[in-house]
Amino acid sequence: MLERKIVWIMICTLISNSAYALIAPFLPLEFKEKGISGEMVGMMFAIYSVAVIVCSPCVGSSVQYVGNTNMISLGVAVMGMAFVLFGFIAAMDSVSSVLALGFTLRFVQGASSAFV
């Protein structure tokens, strides 16, 4: 039973850590079509790491109250929803709306990565 939990934790960690790079081939191309600079794309990737750093201490202190399994499940579910919502960026025309949604979703992805 313990080995099965370890395998699932490893799978969740793999999914969580791959989320950082999963969007790398597509985001710059999508933003270039919308006229968004490369600097903004770089900041979009940086906000993920900032979210992990900011949220990790809070998550670490609350694990004992919520439980490991619940934290991991919540993190994976929230990250999945953020990935799905990223699909709506392609339909948006306003640069400010694209940037606002993009930064928000990348921060949410980073925060949910801290849960895993």
Helices and strands as residue ranges (DSSP letters): H 2-22, H 27-33, H 38-66, H 68-86, G 87-91, H 95-115
